[in-house]
């Protein structure tokens, strides 16, 4: 009898779904989270991909977010200058501070806390979805989000988004588990308000989304109340805490920053604001590369939104509250970020999580099989929203190929008229307009075909449970493969430009140097030089004299223009120490300038140029022998400074000693093999000395490392037969 009971128990366990076994489910969750965290942690000092986003090239202003944590560790003060970002990103700074204290100030140390925030966010969102939609869908979402290339890359750099998203995810979790206790509703409201107050202000729309979801999913026919009192209580508690700790003592700076980041950045009056909002709303998903990086999941998320629209108002009562919250989160978040002047791609990570939730729900519907039906919305408002959604879905892949289409039109005799009509001065705006017109035409054609077959006639597809599960599995595997391909492509070609530049600064400049610039904090992550942010646009005016600034880091034309406009006497007299090549979508170089000791009749600093700077100053006068002697002394002191060896090689070449030049530049390449201009210069030397084969090989490496360099392309063309 006992043997029979044991057999029955084994059969029962074998037939039990793995989702129902808590221990096994917990192991699956832990394994996925560990793997996702591993992908986020590896190569933390590497630059993000330069094609991932227009704002995240090898340099980024993200280090400004943890600037105050660095200041506390390096100088013993939270506030050193007017850049009080701990008031705006307190959670990011508080998390970075202990890591800096234990492991030192550095790029990977700054990024590490965000990987922890990311994993906790995945856990909270996955647990919330598992509670609301079932464990299988919770696990599917966790798998998709843990290995999302788009999320991985934006959760590994020192920005405030991961801290903000963690707070939003916690709010979502408590929303989904509110029936387990009234205090959970309070916690949901608290974390929803804490997201903009203690994470980042870009979550300002989320508390309204939470309240709207609670109101829309109420069930008055069952005697349920809207249930807003407890979440509002939590939001009030978060607001009071923020006012007491941050706003009351620092209201002036908070107001100044909010004003600068909101209306002061927008230009062109009301019409310009509306144009910018529409342009961002339409094109934001493409220029952030979100749709290119996650084409399957974004499409599935849109299918989920379309199914909600088709149900109309009934969706709010028929669908589970978690799905309604996800849909509102995506919709409201997209509108909110479109209002931001030049919204950075990293902002969309806050929308990507709920979009993945809608995609997981769509996969769940496929896996269940049966008859899948979709009907055109019946109400006028629903149809307008569906038309807008259809237009948006068509626009995304179109805009990805819009630039080559315009290039083809420009280069063809038959297309030049079309090109002239659409493209004038502002290329991005006109690209949006061009692709929008094409999308409108295609949208109208698709709508006409839908109405032609009968608007009331639903679209149907029948799937068995087995075929549905297979289709869902194939889509998940394709998505994972797509993400893996993107990740390995980046990992195989990753660079460390900014980390190396930051370390080189400590070689080039002595401890007495004091840097300022829009990207100077980023350069300060891997050294202990005194670093200040920006040029005084918030708070102080004469920041150079007030802080004894010796050097300015300039990256863009905007940086040049700001110094020229605010400090013309300094702009006229500063000296360039060097121009540092970088890989970026809107800039080729990073300039480091030494400020004059005096300007406008008053003293700025008493800094004396370093050995490296003196060598550069002498080289500018083409005193090659003297510059060479100084640089050789510098490389003896700093034998691992690649640029020092490169410049020694440059001087040897100018003195007509190519063999010594080749040896020195080879040393530079051994130390920093990813610097394209080393290969370019070495290729030039080989070409000048009758060795075209070796020259071509080196120039091809330079071109692969930086395809945007026109000088390299020109040199390669010169080596072709027609160039002789």
C-alpha positions in Angstrom: 0.0 0.0 0.0 2.8 2.4 0.9 4.5 1.6 -2.4 1.3 2.4 -4.3 1.0 5.7 -2.4 4.5 6.7 -3.3 3.9 5.9 -7.0 0.7 8.0 -6.9 2.6 10.9 -5.3 5.4 10.7 -8.0 2.8 10.7 -10.7 1.1 13.7 -9.1 4.3 15.6 -8.9 5.2 14.7 -12.5 1.9 16.1 -13.7 2.2 19.3 -11.7 3.1 22.3 -13.7 6.6 23.6 -12.9 5.0 27.1 -12.4 3.1 25.7 -9.4 6.2 24.5 -7.6 7.5 27.5 -5.7 11.0 26.2 -5.2 11.5 25.4 -8.9 10.0 28.7 -10.0 12.2 30.6 -7.6 15.3 28.9 -9.0 14.3 29.8 -12.5 13.8 33.4 -11.5 17.1 33.5 -9.7 18.9 32.0 -12.7 17.4 34.5 -15.1 18.2 37.5 -12.8 21.7 36.3 -12.2 22.4 35.9 -16.0 20.8 39.3 -16.7 22.9 40.9 -14.0 26.0 39.3 -15.4 25.4 40.9 -18.8 25.0 44.3 -17.2 28.1 44.0 -15.0 30.6 42.7 -17.6 32.6 45.4 -19.3 31.3 48.2 -17.1 34.2 50.5 -18.0 33.5 50.2 -21.7 31.9 52.9 -23.8 28.3 52.4 -24.8 27.8 51.8 -28.5 28.1 55.0 -30.5 25.1 53.9 -32.7 22.8 53.2 -29.8 21.8 56.8 -29.2 22.6 60.3 -30.3 23.4 61.3 -26.7 25.3 58.2 -25.6 28.5 58.2 -27.6 31.8 57.4 -25.9 31.2 60.5 -23.7 28.0 61.2 -21.8 26.8 63.7 -19.2 25.7 60.8 -17.0 28.6 61.3 -14.6 27.1 64.6 -13.6 24.4 62.6 -11.9 26.9 61.1 -9.5 29.1 64.2 -9.4 28.2 65.0 -5.8 29.0 61.4 -4.6 32.5 61.8 -6.3 32.9 65.2 -4.6 32.1 63.7 -1.2 34.7 61.0 -1.6 37.4 63.1 -3.3 37.0 66.4 -1.4 34.9 65.5 1.7 32.0 67.7 0.6 28.6 66.9 -1.1 28.5 70.3 -2.7 31.7 71.8 -4.2 30.1 74.0 -6.9 26.6 74.9 -8.0 26.1 71.5 -9.6 24.0 70.1 -6.7 22.7 67.0 -8.5 22.2 65.2 -5.3 19.1 67.4 -4.9 17.8 66.1 -8.3 19.1 62.5 -8.2 19.5 61.7 -4.5 19.0 57.9 -4.8 21.7 57.6 -7.5 24.2 59.6 -5.4 23.5 57.8 -2.2 24.0 54.5 -4.0 27.2 55.6 -5.7 28.8 57.0 -2.5 29.5 53.7 -0.6 30.8 52.1 -3.8 33.2 55.0 -4.4 34.3 54.8 -0.7 35.0 51.1 -0.9 36.3 50.6 -4.5 37.5 54.1 -5.4 36.2 56.6 -7.9 36.0 55.2 -11.4 33.7 54.4 -14.3 32.8 50.9 -13.4 32.2 52.0 -9.8 29.8 54.7 -11.0 27.9 52.2 -13.2 27.8 49.3 -10.7 24.9 50.6 -8.5 22.7 50.9 -11.6 23.1 47.2 -12.3 21.8 46.5 -8.9 18.9 48.9 -9.4 18.2 47.1 -12.7 18.0 43.6 -11.3 15.8 44.8 -8.4 13.5 46.5 -11.0 13.3 43.2 -13.0 12.4 41.3 -9.8 9.7 43.8 -8.8 8.1 44.0 -12.2 8.3 40.3 -12.8 6.8 39.5 -9.4 4.0 42.0 -10.0 3.2 40.5 -13.4 3.3 37.0 -12.0 0.9 38.0 -9.2 -1.5 39.7 -11.7 -1.2 37.6 -14.8 0.2 34.3 -13.6 3.7 32.9 -13.1 4.3 31.8 -16.7 3.8 35.3 -18.1 5.8 36.8 -15.2 8.7 34.5 -16.1 8.4 35.2 -19.8 8.5 39.0 -19.1 11.5 38.5 -16.8 13.3 36.5 -19.6 12.6 39.2 -22.2 13.6 42.1 -19.9 16.7 40.4 -18.4 18.2 39.9 -21.9 16.9 43.0 -23.6 20.0 44.6 -25.3 18.3 48.0 -25.2 17.8 47.8 -21.4 21.2 46.2 -20.7 23.1 49.0 -22.4 21.1 51.8 -20.7 21.3 50.2 -17.3 25.1 50.0 -17.2 26.0 53.7 -17.5 25.9 56.2 -14.6 22.5 57.8 -15.2 19.5 58.4 -13.0 17.0 56.3 -15.0 17.7 52.9 -13.3 17.0 54.5 -9.8 13.8 56.1 -11.1 12.6 52.9 -12.8 13.2 50.9 -9.6 10.8 53.1 -7.7 8.2 52.9 -10.5 8.6 49.1 -10.6 8.1 48.9 -6.8 4.9 50.9 -7.2 3.8 48.5 -10.0 4.4 45.5 -7.8 2.4 46.9 -4.8 -0.4 47.9 -7.3 -0.6 44.3 -8.5 -0.6 42.8 -5.0 -2.8 45.4 -3.3 -5.5 42.8 -2.3 -3.0 41.3 0.1 -3.1 44.2 2.4 -4.2 47.8 2.6 -0.7 49.0 3.4 0.3 47.8 -0.1 -2.0 50.5 -1.7 -0.2 53.1 0.4 3.2 51.7 -0.7 2.1 51.8 -4.3 1.3 55.5 -4.0 4.4 56.3 -2.1 6.8 54.8 -4.6 4.8 56.3 -7.5 5.5 59.8 -6.1 9.0 58.9 -4.9 10.0 58.1 -8.6 10.0 61.8 -9.7 11.0 63.2 -6.3 13.9 60.8 -5.4 14.7 59.1 -8.7 14.3 61.6 -11.5 11.8 64.2 -12.4 11.1 62.5 -15.8 8.7 60.2 -13.9 6.4 63.1 -13.2 3.6 61.5 -15.2 3.6 58.2 -13.4 1.6 59.1 -10.2 -1.2 60.3 -12.6 -1.0 57.1 -14.5 -1.4 55.1 -11.3 -4.4 57.1 -10.2 -6.0 56.8 -13.6 -5.5 53.0 -13.7 -7.1 52.7 -10.2 -10.1 54.9 -11.3 -10.6 53.2 -14.6 -10.5 49.6 -13.3 -12.8 50.1 -10.4 -15.8 47.8 -10.2 -18.8 49.9 -8.9 -21.3 47.2 -9.8 -19.6 44.9 -7.3 -19.7 47.6 -4.6 -16.0 48.4 -5.0 -14.9 52.0 -4.3 -12.4 53.8 -6.5 -9.7 53.1 -3.9 -7.8 56.3 -4.4 -7.6 57.4 -0.7 -4.8 55.0 0.3 -2.6 55.6 -2.7 -3.0 59.4 -2.3 -2.0 59.0 1.3 1.2 57.3 0.2 1.9 60.0 -2.4 1.3 62.7 0.2 3.9 61.0 2.5 6.5 60.9 -0.3 5.8 64.6 -1.2 6.1 65.7 2.5 9.4 63.8 2.8 10.8 65.4 -0.3 9.7 68.9 0.8 11.3 68.5 4.2 14.5 66.9 3.1 15.3 68.5 -0.3 12.9 71.2 -1.5 12.6 73.4 1.6 16.3 73.9 2.1 17.2 74.1 -1.6 14.1 75.5 -3.4 16.0 78.1 -5.4 18.3 75.6 -7.0 15.5 73.1 -7.7 13.4 75.8 -9.3 16.3 77.0 -11.4 17.1 73.5 -12.7 13.4 72.7 -13.5 13.0 76.0 -15.3 16.2 75.4 -17.3 15.2 71.8 -18.2 11.6 72.7 -19.2 10.5 75.9 -20.8 13.9 77.6 -21.1 15.2 74.9 -23.4 12.3 75.2 -25.8 12.5 77.6 -28.6 10.3 79.0 -31.3 7.2 80.0 -29.3 4.0 78.1 -29.2 4.2 76.9 -32.8 7.8 75.8 -32.4 6.9 73.9 -29.2 4.0 72.1 -30.9 6.2 71.2 -33.9 8.9 69.9 -31.6 6.4 67.9 -29.6 4.9 66.3 -32.7 8.3 65.6 -34.1 9.5 63.9 -31.0 6.3 62.0 -30.6 6.5 60.6 -34.1 10.3 60.0 -34.4 11.5 59.4 -30.9 11.2 55.6 -31.1 13.4 55.4 -34.2 16.2 57.8 -33.4 16.6 56.1 -30.0 17.0 52.8 -31.9 14.4 51.2 -29.6 12.4 49.8 -32.5 15.5 48.6 -34.4 16.9 46.9 -31.3 13.6 45.2 -30.3 11.5 44.9 -33.5 9.6 41.8 -32.5 8.8 42.9 -28.9 7.8 46.4 -29.9 5.5 45.0 -32.6 3.9 42.6 -30.1 3.5 45.5 -27.6 1.6 47.4 -30.3 -0.6 44.4 -31.0 -1.5 44.5 -27.3 -2.4 48.2 -27.5 -4.4 47.6 -30.6 -6.4 44.8 -28.9 -7.2 47.2 -26.0 -8.4 49.9 -28.4 -10.6 47.4 -30.2 -12.4 46.6 -27.0 -13.1 50.3 -26.3 -14.3 51.2 -22.8 -15.1 47.7 -22.1 -11.4 47.0 -21.9 -11.1 48.9 -18.7 -13.5 46.5 -17.0 -12.7 43.3 -18.9 -8.9 43.4 -18.8 -6.9 42.9 -15.6 -5.9 46.1 -13.9 -2.2 45.4 -14.5 -2.7 45.4 -18.3 -4.6 48.7 -18.1 -1.7 50.2 -16.0 0.9 49.0 -18.5 -1.1 50.5 -21.4 -1.5 53.9 -19.7 2.1 53.8 -18.7 3.3 53.4 -22.3 0.8 55.9 -23.7 1.3 58.7 -21.1 5.0 58.1 -20.9 5.4 58.6 -24.6 3.5 61.9 -24.6 5.5 63.1 -21.5 8.9 62.4 -23.0 7.8 64.0 -26.3 7.4 67.2 -24.4 11.0 67.2 -23.3 13.4 69.3 -25.4 15.7 66.8 -27.2 14.6 63.7 -25.3 17.5 61.4 -24.8 17.1 57.8 -25.8 17.8 56.6 -22.3 14.4 58.1 -21.2 12.6 55.4 -23.2 13.9 52.7 -20.9 11.0 53.8 -18.6 8.6 53.0 -21.3 10.3 49.9 -22.6 9.5 47.9 -19.4 5.6 48.3 -19.7 5.9 47.8 -23.5 7.5 44.4 -22.8 4.7 43.7 -20.4 2.1 44.2 -23.2 4.3 42.0 -25.5 4.4 39.2 -22.9 0.6 39.4 -22.6 0.3 39.1 -26.4 2.5 36.1 -26.3 0.3 34.6 -23.6 -2.8 35.1 -25.8 -1.0 33.3 -28.6 0.1 30.4 -26.4 -3.4 29.8 -25.2 -4.5 29.2 -28.8 -8.2 29.2 -29.8 -9.8 31.8 -32.1 -8.0 35.1 -32.1 -10.2 37.9 -33.3 -9.8 41.7 -33.8 -12.5 44.1 -34.8 -12.1 47.8 -35.9 -13.0 50.0 -32.9 -16.7 51.1 -33.2 -16.5 54.6 -31.6 -15.1 57.6 -33.5 -12.5 58.2 -30.8 -11.4 54.6 -30.9 -11.0 54.7 -34.7 -9.0 57.9 -34.5 -6.7 56.4 -31.9 -6.3 53.2 -34.0 -5.4 55.2 -37.1 -2.8 57.1 -35.0 -1.4 53.8 -33.7 -1.3 52.3 -37.2 0.5 55.4 -38.5 3.0 55.2 -35.7 3.6 51.5 -36.3 4.2 52.1 -40.0 6.4 55.1 -39.4 9.0 53.3 -37.3 10.5 50.9 -39.9 10.0 53.6 -42.6 12.1 56.1 -40.8 14.9 53.6 -40.3 15.4 53.6 -44.0 14.4 57.2 -44.6 17.9 58.6 -44.8 19.1 56.2 -47.5 15.9 56.9 -49.4 16.6 60.6 -49.3 20.2 60.0 -50.3 19.0 58.1 -53.3 16.6 60.9 -54.3 19.3 63.5 -54.0 21.7 61.5 -56.2 19.2 60.8 -58.9 18.0 63.2 -61.6 14.4 62.0 -61.3 14.3 62.4 -57.5 16.0 65.7 -57.0 12.7 67.6 -57.1 11.2 65.4 -54.4 14.3 65.8 -52.3 14.2 69.6 -52.7 10.6 69.6 -51.6 11.2 67.8 -48.4 14.8 68.6 -47.3 15.8 72.2 -46.7 18.0 73.1 -43.8 17.1 71.1 -40.7 17.8 67.5 -41.9 16.2 65.7 -38.9 12.9 67.7 -39.0 12.6 67.2 -42.7 13.4 63.5 -42.5 10.5 63.2 -40.0 8.2 65.1 -42.3 9.2 63.0 -45.4 8.6 59.7 -43.6 5.4 61.0 -42.0 4.0 61.8 -45.5 4.8 58.3 -46.7 3.3 56.8 -43.5 0.1 58.8 -43.9 -0.3 57.5 -47.5 0.3 53.9 -46.4 -2.0 54.3 -43.4 -4.9 55.6 -45.5 -4.4 52.7 -48.0 -4.5 50.1 -45.1 -7.6 51.8 -43.5 -9.3 51.8 -46.9 -8.7 48.1 -47.3 -10.1 47.4 -43.8 -13.2 49.4 -44.5 -13.5 47.9 -47.9 -13.8 44.4 -46.4 -16.4 45.8 -43.9 -15.5 47.6 -40.8 -17.7 45.5 -38.6 -16.2 42.2 -39.9 -13.5 41.0 -37.5 -10.2 39.6 -38.5 -9.9 36.0 -37.3 -7.1 33.5 -36.9 -7.5 30.1 -35.4 -4.7 28.5 -33.4 -4.6 25.2 -31.5 -3.0 25.3 -28.1 0.0 23.4 -29.4 0.6 25.7 -32.5 0.0 28.8 -30.4 2.7 27.7 -27.9 5.1 26.9 -30.7 4.5 30.3 -32.3 5.0 32.1 -29.0 8.2 30.0 -28.3 9.6 30.9 -31.8 9.0 34.6 -31.2 10.7 34.5 -27.8 13.7 32.6 -29.3 14.0 35.0 -32.2 13.9 37.9 -29.8 16.6 36.4 -27.6 18.8 35.6 -30.7 18.4 39.2 -32.0 19.4 40.6 -28.6 22.4 38.2 -28.4 23.6 39.2 -31.8 23.5 42.9 -30.9 25.2 42.3 -27.6 28.0 40.2 -29.1 28.5 42.7 -31.9 29.1 45.4 -29.3 31.2 43.2 -27.1 33.5 42.3 -30.0 34.1 45.9 -30.9 33.8 47.7 -27.6 36.0 50.7 -26.9 37.4 52.4 -23.8 37.9 55.9 -25.2 36.5 57.9 -22.3 38.1 55.8 -19.5 41.5 56.1 -21.2 41.0 59.9 -21.8 40.2 60.3 -18.1 43.3 58.4 -17.0 45.4 60.3 -19.5 44.3 63.6 -18.0 46.1 62.6 -14.8 49.3 62.1 -16.8 49.0 65.2 -18.9 48.0 67.6 -16.1 49.4 67.9 -12.6 47.2 67.8 -9.5 47.1 71.6 -9.5 44.9 71.6 -12.6 41.2 72.4 -12.1 38.9 71.4 -15.0 35.5 72.6 -16.1 33.3 71.7 -19.0 30.0 70.2 -20.0 31.6 66.7 -20.1 34.4 67.4 -17.6 32.7 65.4 -14.8 32.7 62.3 -17.1 36.5 62.8 -17.6 36.9 63.0 -13.9 35.5 59.6 -13.1 38.8 57.8 -13.5 41.1 60.3 -11.8 41.1 62.5 -8.8 41.6 65.9 -10.4 39.3 68.7 -9.3 36.5 68.7 -11.8 33.5 71.1 -12.1 30.5 70.8 -14.4 29.3 73.2 -17.1 30.0 76.8 -17.5 27.8 78.5 -15.0 24.4 78.3 -16.7 22.7 77.5 -13.4 23.5 79.7 -10.4 27.0 81.3 -10.6 28.1 83.6 -13.4 31.9 84.0 -13.3 32.7 80.4 -12.4 36.2 80.4 -13.8 37.5 83.0 -11.3 35.3 81.8 -8.5 36.9 78.3 -8.7 40.3 79.1 -10.1 39.7 77.0 -13.2 42.8 76.2 -15.2 41.4 74.1 -18.1 38.2 73.8 -20.0 36.9 70.6 -21.8 35.0 71.5 -24.9 33.2 68.9 -27.0 30.6 70.5 -29.2 30.0 73.8 -31.1 27.6 74.6 -28.3 30.4 74.6 -25.8 32.5 76.9 -27.9 29.5 79.3 -28.4 28.7 79.3 -24.7 32.3 80.3 -23.6 32.5 82.8 -26.5 29.3 84.5 -25.5 29.7 84.5 -21.7 33.5 84.9 -21.4 34.7 86.6 -24.6 38.0 87.8 -23.0 38.9 84.2 -22.0 37.8 82.8 -25.4 40.2 85.1 -27.2 43.2 84.0 -25.1 42.9 80.4 -24.2 45.4 77.8 -25.5 44.6 74.4 -26.8 46.5 71.7 -25.0 45.3 69.0 -27.4 42.4 67.8 -29.5 41.4 64.4 -28.4 39.7 62.2 -31.1 36.5 60.5 -30.0 33.8 58.4 -31.7 30.5 60.2 -31.5 27.5 61.0 -33.7 27.8 64.8 -33.5 31.4 65.5 -32.7 34.8 64.3 -33.8 37.0 65.7 -31.1 37.2 66.7 -27.5 39.3 69.8 -27.1 41.2 70.6 -23.8 42.1 74.3 -23.5 44.3 76.0 -20.9 42.8 79.3 -19.7 45.0 82.5 -19.5 46.3 83.4 -16.0 44.6 86.8 -16.3 41.7 88.2 -18.4 39.8 91.4 -18.3 42.3 92.8 -15.8 41.7 90.2 -13.0 43.5 87.1 -12.0 42.0 83.6 -12.8 44.7 81.2 -11.5 48.4 80.7 -10.9 48.8 77.4 -12.7 52.1 76.6 -14.3 52.0 74.3 -17.5 53.0 70.7 -17.0 55.8 69.0 -18.8 53.4 67.6 -21.4 51.8 71.0 -22.0 55.2 72.6 -22.4 56.1 70.0 -25.0 52.9 70.7 -26.9 53.5 74.5 -26.7 57.0 74.0 -28.2 55.6 71.7 -30.9 53.1 74.3 -32.0 56.1 76.5 -32.8 57.5 73.6 -34.9 60.6 73.3 -32.6 60.7 69.6 -33.1 64.0 68.9 -31.4 63.1 70.7 -28.2 59.6 69.2 -28.3 61.1 65.7 -28.8 63.4 66.1 -25.8 60.5 67.1 -23.6 58.2 64.3 -24.8 60.9 61.7 -24.3 61.3 62.9 -20.7 57.6 62.7 -20.4 57.4 59.1 -21.7 60.2 58.1 -19.2 58.0 59.4 -16.4 54.8 58.0 -17.8 55.8 54.9 -19.9 52.2 53.7 -20.2 50.9 56.9 -21.7 50.1 56.0 -25.3 49.7 59.5 -26.6 53.2 60.4 -25.3 54.7 57.6 -27.5 52.5 58.6 -30.4 53.7 62.3 -30.2 57.3 61.1 -29.9 56.8 59.2 -33.2 55.2 62.3 -34.7 58.3 64.4 -33.8 60.7 61.8 -35.2 58.8 61.8 -38.5 58.9 65.5 -38.7 62.7 65.3 -38.2 63.0 62.8 -41.1 63.6 59.7 -39.0 60.8 57.4 -40.1 62.2 54.2 -38.5 62.3 55.7 -35.0 58.8 57.2 -35.7 57.4 53.8 -36.6 58.9 52.2 -33.5 57.4 54.9 -31.2 53.9 54.7 -32.8 54.0 50.9 -32.6 54.5 51.3 -28.8 51.5 53.6 -28.7 49.4 50.9 -30.6 50.6 48.2 -28.2 49.3 50.2 -25.3 46.0 51.5 -26.8 45.2 49.3 -29.9 41.8 51.0 -30.4 43.0 54.5 -31.3 42.3 55.0 -35.0 44.5 58.0 -35.5 47.6 55.9 -34.5 47.0 53.6 -37.4 46.2 56.6 -39.7 49.5 58.3 -38.9 51.5 55.1 -39.2 49.8 54.3 -42.5 50.8 57.8 -43.7 54.4 57.2 -42.8 54.5 53.9 -44.6 52.9 55.4 -47.7 55.4 58.3 -47.7 58.3 55.7 -47.5 57.1 53.6 -50.4 55.3 50.8 -48.5 51.8 51.0 -49.8 50.7 47.5 -48.9 51.4 48.0 -45.2 49.9 51.5 -45.4 46.7 50.2 -46.8 46.3 47.6 -44.1 46.8 50.2 -41.4 44.4 52.7 -43.0 41.8 50.0 -43.3 42.1 49.3 -39.5 41.7 53.1 -38.9 38.7 53.2 -41.1 37.1 50.2 -39.3 37.7 51.8 -35.9 36.2 55.2 -37.0 34.2 55.0 -40.2 33.4 58.7 -39.9 36.9 60.0 -40.5 37.1 61.6 -43.9 40.9 62.0 -43.8 41.3 58.2 -43.6 38.9 57.6 -46.5 40.8 60.2 -48.5 44.1 58.5 -47.7 42.7 55.1 -48.7 41.5 56.5 -52.0 44.9 57.9 -52.6 46.4 54.4 -52.4 44.1 53.1 -55.1 45.6 52.7 -58.7 43.6 55.7 -60.0 45.2 57.8 -57.3 48.8 57.4 -58.6 
